[in-house]
Structure formats: C-alpha cells, structure tokens
Amino acid sequence: EALLGLAHSHLSNIVGEDSANDNSIMFDKPYESSLSQESWKSRSLKLRKCLSLPTLSQASAGSTDESISLHFSKLRDTYLSTDDVDSGLSSLLSWTSLKEILAPGIDSQERVARDIAAQVDLFDDKQCGKCGGKGSLSALCPSEYLQARKLLICAFVHHCGKKVDEATLTELEPIWSMSLKLVEDGVRRSIATNEKIPMRRKAADCCSLFCEISMFLLDLGTFAEASVETVGADFAELFELVSCTADIECLRDEISCSSRRAILRLISIRETLSLLDIRVRNPA
C-alpha cells in the first residue's frame, strides 16, 4: 500500500499539474492585443495569479452535466488518438465513469444569475438610499452605469452565497456599498487617462468592461460562502487588473484548464482506490 501511495502521488502530480508538459498553457497573445508577445506572457501570468485569490480559488468553470461533459470532450481531444477510441484509456476519460463518485450537478449558472438579478432589482431602490445613492459619476452614462453596478452586485451576492430575499438589509448594505465604490473607482480611473476619447465614451467603455467581468464571475460555480470583505478585496484587485476582453478570456481559459486538471487528479485517485478495493460512493 505504501508503494501504491507513492506511485499515486507521482501520477497525480504528472497528470494533474502537467509535469509531463503535454498540455502546457500557451502564451500566444490574442490577435487584437497591442502588446508584444513577451509583454502578453507577463500580463497573462499576472491574470492567472488572480485565480489564486480566495474567492476565485474555490470557484469552478461550472458543475452542470453539460459543462463537465465538455471538459471530458476537451480531455479526449487532447489525450486520445483515433486508435485509442476503443481502449481502456477511452473509458477512463468518460464522464459516465465518474458520475458515481461525484455530487449531482448544480443548477445552470444562467438560471442562478437570472434569479439573483430579479432579487437585486426588487431591493435596489431601497438599498441605494442607504448605501451612497446610485453613483456620482452615473450621469456620464446612466444606463451603462446602472447595468454595471447591478451586475456587480449580482456577482457579489453569488460569491458571498447570499439570498437577497432572505438576508437582512444590514447584511446587504456592504454589498451595495462596495459595488458602488468599485464602479465609481473604475470610471474615475478611466476618465483620468490621457487618451483622446470623449469622457462619456470612456465611462461607457469602462462600464461595458465591468459588465463583462461580472458576467464572467456569475458564470463560475461556487461551493462555499465567502465573507463580503474577502470578496470585496478580491474583486477590487481583479477589476483593477482586467483592462480588456482578452484578459477575461485568458481567465476563462485558465479556470477551464484548472477544472480539467482536477478531473485528471480525480481519475488517478479513483484508479488507486480501485486497486485497494475501496469503493467511493456519490456523496448524495
């Protein structure tokens, strides 16, 4: 058993952390990026470090049957050749082979986001009166600013594990206040740049980017509640670093890779346990 444990340790390190370097992360910069290849590599590393923040480190690229099946499809494309389709390796990289030891998938993130948005809409007017209003810079682009602020509130609620209709107004106040501050700070940084673009356009572009970041955060599956303070600090760092949609795609790609590495580690654990004749059951 000791030798088997040692072998499993090496195996999980190789397939889970990509020590074999057969699925290494590419640093090719997006076509539309104005950065050099070396600058993009440095920037992408900074973006990936954001995923080690407490709020994002416990998130996943989705836990529905559909999203997990997509991860398995990507793994099969990476590791299987046409000659392997009927082999034992093919059965290892099968979603059905792991269903018995995984918890049931959660609701689709689209439905979760829609439910949170409906709750935020109901409480927004009441909360804004207690949490600094709707933004001193909102006059620059009222509709874009409102959408950015509300989506950011939704992202906060999602990652804090709150239910707006069940929480007290006192519990919700920090979420509304921090969301307002993040949007205000972002718009202020945007209009302070030296680019020769009208101020209203700068503000609208900033709000549009904040909406995309919030949608990315809402797309993530969460499995543990986090404090409002922790989420606020992590969001502040993330929203200040991300400057374009290419940054968001970099984060999305990396968190998907992390999910696939987790699946590979789970496969190695399952195979080791099967050799020890230990059966792991679905926690449900």
C-alpha positions as CSV (number, residue, x, y, z in Angstrom):
1,E,0.0,0.0,0.0
2,A,2.9,2.4,0.7
3,L,4.4,1.8,-2.7
4,L,1.0,2.3,-4.3
5,G,0.5,5.5,-2.4
6,L,3.9,6.7,-3.6
7,A,3.0,5.8,-7.2
8,H,-0.3,7.6,-6.9
9,S,1.5,10.7,-5.6
10,H,3.8,10.8,-8.7
11,L,0.9,10.0,-11.1
12,S,-1.4,12.7,-9.8
13,N,1.5,15.2,-10.0
14,I,2.2,14.3,-13.6
15,V,-1.4,14.3,-14.9
16,G,-2.9,16.9,-12.6
17,E,-0.1,19.5,-12.6
18,D,1.1,18.8,-16.1
19,S,4.7,17.9,-15.2
20,A,4.8,16.0,-18.5
21,N,4.2,19.3,-20.2
22,D,1.9,17.6,-22.8
23,N,-0.9,20.1,-22.2
24,S,1.1,23.2,-21.4
25,I,-0.6,26.6,-21.4
26,M,0.0,28.6,-24.5
27,F,1.0,32.2,-24.0
28,D,0.2,33.3,-27.6
29,K,-1.3,36.8,-27.4
30,P,-4.7,37.5,-28.8
31,Y,-4.7,38.8,-32.3
32,E,-6.4,42.1,-31.3
33,S,-3.9,42.8,-28.5
34,S,-1.4,45.6,-29.0
35,L,1.1,44.1,-26.5
36,S,4.2,42.3,-27.6
37,Q,4.4,38.5,-27.2
38,E,6.7,38.9,-24.2
39,S,4.5,41.6,-22.6
40,W,1.4,39.5,-23.0
41,K,3.1,36.5,-21.4
42,S,4.0,38.6,-18.4
43,R,0.4,40.0,-18.2
44,S,-1.2,36.6,-18.6
45,L,0.8,35.4,-15.6
46,K,-0.5,38.2,-13.5
47,L,-4.0,37.4,-14.6
48,R,-3.6,33.8,-13.7
49,K,-2.3,34.7,-10.3
50,C,-5.7,36.3,-9.7
51,L,-7.2,32.8,-9.7
52,S,-5.4,32.0,-6.5
53,L,-7.3,34.8,-4.7
54,P,-9.6,33.2,-2.0
55,T,-12.8,34.0,-3.9
56,L,-11.7,32.6,-7.2
57,S,-9.7,29.6,-5.9
58,Q,-12.8,27.9,-4.7
59,A,-14.8,28.5,-7.9
60,S,-15.1,26.3,-10.9
61,A,-16.0,26.6,-14.6
62,G,-19.4,25.1,-13.9
63,S,-20.7,21.9,-12.4
64,T,-23.6,21.0,-14.6
65,D,-23.6,17.8,-16.6
66,E,-23.3,19.8,-19.7
67,S,-20.2,21.7,-18.6
68,I,-18.4,18.6,-17.1
69,S,-19.2,16.7,-20.3
70,L,-17.5,19.5,-22.3
71,H,-14.4,19.2,-20.1
72,F,-14.2,15.5,-20.8
73,S,-14.6,16.1,-24.5
74,K,-11.6,18.5,-24.4
75,L,-9.6,15.9,-22.5
76,R,-10.4,13.2,-25.0
77,D,-9.4,15.5,-27.9
78,T,-6.1,16.2,-26.1
79,Y,-5.1,12.7,-25.0
80,L,-6.8,10.2,-27.3
81,S,-5.9,9.3,-30.8
82,T,-8.2,7.6,-33.2
83,D,-6.6,4.3,-32.2
84,D,-7.5,4.8,-28.6
85,V,-11.2,5.2,-29.0
86,D,-12.0,1.6,-28.0
87,S,-9.2,1.3,-25.5
88,G,-9.1,1.3,-21.7
89,L,-7.9,4.9,-21.8
90,S,-11.0,5.9,-23.6
91,S,-13.2,4.5,-20.7
92,L,-11.0,6.4,-18.2
93,L,-11.8,9.7,-19.9
94,S,-15.5,9.2,-19.7
95,W,-17.9,11.3,-17.7
96,T,-20.2,8.4,-17.0
97,S,-17.3,6.6,-15.3
98,L,-17.0,9.3,-12.7
99,K,-20.6,10.1,-12.1
100,E,-20.9,7.6,-9.3
101,I,-18.4,9.4,-7.1
102,L,-19.4,13.0,-7.9
103,A,-22.1,15.0,-6.4
104,P,-25.0,15.9,-8.6
105,G,-24.6,19.0,-10.8
106,I,-25.9,22.3,-9.6
107,D,-28.4,24.4,-11.4
108,S,-27.2,26.1,-14.6
109,Q,-25.4,29.3,-13.9
110,E,-27.7,31.1,-16.3
111,R,-30.6,30.3,-14.1
112,V,-28.7,31.2,-11.0
113,A,-27.7,34.6,-12.4
114,R,-31.3,35.3,-13.6
115,D,-32.7,34.6,-10.1
116,I,-30.1,36.8,-8.4
117,A,-30.8,39.6,-10.9
118,A,-34.5,39.5,-10.2
119,Q,-33.9,39.8,-6.4
120,V,-31.4,42.6,-6.8
121,D,-33.9,44.6,-9.0
122,L,-36.5,44.3,-6.2
123,F,-34.2,45.6,-3.5
124,D,-32.1,48.1,-5.4
125,D,-34.0,51.3,-4.8
126,K,-34.4,50.7,-1.1
127,Q,-30.7,49.8,-0.7
128,C,-29.4,52.7,-2.8
129,G,-31.0,55.1,-0.4
130,K,-28.9,53.7,2.5
131,C,-25.7,53.0,0.6
132,G,-24.5,56.1,-1.1
133,G,-27.0,56.5,-3.8
134,K,-26.6,55.4,-7.4
135,G,-23.2,56.9,-8.2
136,S,-21.9,60.5,-8.6
137,L,-20.5,59.6,-12.0
138,S,-23.5,57.8,-13.3
139,A,-24.6,61.0,-15.1
140,L,-21.8,60.3,-17.7
141,C,-23.6,57.2,-19.0
142,P,-26.7,56.5,-16.9
143,S,-27.9,53.2,-18.5
144,E,-24.5,51.6,-18.8
145,Y,-23.5,52.7,-15.3
146,L,-26.7,51.2,-13.8
147,Q,-26.2,47.9,-15.6
148,A,-22.6,47.7,-14.5
149,R,-23.5,48.4,-10.8
150,K,-26.3,45.9,-10.7
151,L,-24.4,43.1,-12.4
152,L,-21.5,43.7,-9.9
153,I,-24.0,43.5,-7.0
154,C,-25.2,40.2,-8.5
155,A,-21.6,38.9,-8.7
156,F,-21.1,39.8,-5.0
157,V,-24.3,38.1,-4.0
158,H,-23.3,35.0,-5.9
159,H,-19.8,34.6,-4.5
160,C,-20.9,35.5,-0.9
161,G,-23.6,32.8,-1.1
162,K,-26.3,35.2,-0.1
163,K,-30.0,35.1,-0.8
164,V,-31.2,38.6,-1.2
165,D,-34.8,37.9,-0.2
166,E,-33.6,36.1,3.0
167,A,-30.8,38.4,4.1
168,T,-31.4,41.4,6.4
169,L,-30.9,44.9,5.0
170,T,-27.9,45.3,7.3
171,E,-26.3,42.3,5.8
172,L,-26.9,43.6,2.3
173,E,-25.6,47.1,2.8
174,P,-21.8,46.3,2.5
175,I,-22.5,44.6,-0.8
176,W,-24.3,47.6,-2.3
177,S,-21.7,50.0,-0.9
178,M,-18.7,48.0,-2.2
179,S,-20.2,47.5,-5.6
180,L,-20.9,51.3,-5.9
181,K,-17.3,52.1,-4.8
182,L,-15.8,49.6,-7.4
183,V,-17.8,51.1,-10.3
184,E,-17.0,54.7,-9.1
185,D,-13.3,54.0,-8.8
186,G,-13.2,52.2,-12.2
187,V,-15.0,55.0,-14.0
188,R,-12.8,57.6,-12.3
189,R,-9.6,55.8,-13.4
190,S,-11.0,55.5,-16.9
191,I,-11.8,59.2,-17.4
192,A,-8.4,60.2,-15.9
193,T,-6.5,58.6,-18.8
194,N,-4.8,60.7,-21.4
195,E,-6.5,59.1,-24.3
196,K,-8.1,61.5,-26.7
197,I,-11.6,60.0,-26.3
198,P,-14.7,61.8,-25.1
199,M,-15.2,61.5,-21.3
200,R,-18.7,59.9,-21.7
201,R,-17.2,57.3,-24.1
202,K,-14.5,56.4,-21.6
203,A,-17.1,56.0,-18.9
204,A,-19.4,53.9,-21.1
205,D,-16.5,51.6,-22.2
206,C,-15.4,51.1,-18.6
207,C,-19.0,50.1,-17.6
208,S,-19.2,47.8,-20.5
209,L,-16.0,46.0,-19.4
210,F,-17.2,45.8,-15.8
211,C,-20.4,44.1,-17.1
212,E,-18.3,41.5,-18.9
213,I,-16.2,40.8,-15.8
214,S,-19.3,40.5,-13.7
215,M,-20.8,38.1,-16.2
216,F,-17.6,36.0,-16.1
217,L,-17.9,35.9,-12.3
218,L,-21.5,34.9,-12.5
219,D,-20.7,32.1,-14.9
220,L,-18.4,30.4,-12.2
221,G,-19.7,27.7,-10.0
222,T,-19.3,28.3,-6.2
223,F,-19.3,25.7,-3.5
224,A,-18.6,27.7,-0.3
225,E,-19.7,31.0,1.1
226,A,-17.2,33.8,1.5
227,S,-17.3,36.9,3.6
228,V,-18.3,40.2,2.0
229,E,-14.9,41.7,3.0
230,T,-13.0,38.9,1.3
231,V,-15.0,39.1,-1.9
232,G,-14.7,42.8,-1.9
233,A,-10.9,42.8,-1.6
234,D,-10.6,40.1,-4.3
235,F,-13.0,41.9,-6.7
236,A,-11.1,45.2,-6.2
237,E,-7.8,43.5,-7.3
238,L,-9.5,41.7,-10.2
239,F,-11.4,44.7,-11.6
240,E,-8.3,47.0,-11.4
241,L,-6.2,44.5,-13.3
242,V,-8.5,43.5,-16.1
243,S,-8.4,46.0,-18.9
244,C,-9.9,44.3,-21.9
245,T,-12.0,41.4,-23.1
246,A,-8.8,39.4,-23.9
247,D,-7.9,39.5,-20.2
248,I,-11.3,37.9,-19.4
249,E,-10.8,35.2,-22.0
250,C,-7.4,34.4,-20.5
251,L,-9.0,34.0,-17.1
252,R,-11.8,31.9,-18.6
253,D,-9.3,29.6,-20.4
254,E,-7.2,29.1,-17.3
255,I,-10.1,28.3,-15.0
256,S,-11.3,25.8,-17.5
257,C,-7.8,24.2,-17.6
258,S,-7.9,24.1,-13.8
259,S,-11.2,22.2,-13.9
260,R,-9.7,19.7,-16.4
261,R,-6.6,19.2,-14.2
262,A,-8.9,18.5,-11.2
263,I,-10.7,15.8,-13.3
264,L,-7.4,14.2,-14.1
265,R,-6.5,14.1,-10.5
266,L,-9.8,12.6,-9.6
267,I,-9.3,9.9,-12.2
268,S,-5.9,8.9,-10.7
269,I,-7.5,8.8,-7.2
270,R,-10.3,6.6,-8.4
271,E,-7.9,4.2,-10.1
272,T,-5.7,4.0,-7.0
273,L,-8.7,3.3,-4.8
274,S,-10.0,0.6,-7.1
275,L,-6.6,-1.2,-6.8
276,L,-7.1,-1.1,-3.0
277,D,-10.6,-2.4,-3.5
278,I,-12.1,0.7,-1.8
279,R,-15.4,1.8,-3.2
280,V,-16.2,5.5,-3.2
281,R,-19.9,6.4,-3.4
282,N,-21.6,9.5,-4.6
283,P,-22.0,11.9,-1.6
284,A,-25.6,12.3,-2.5
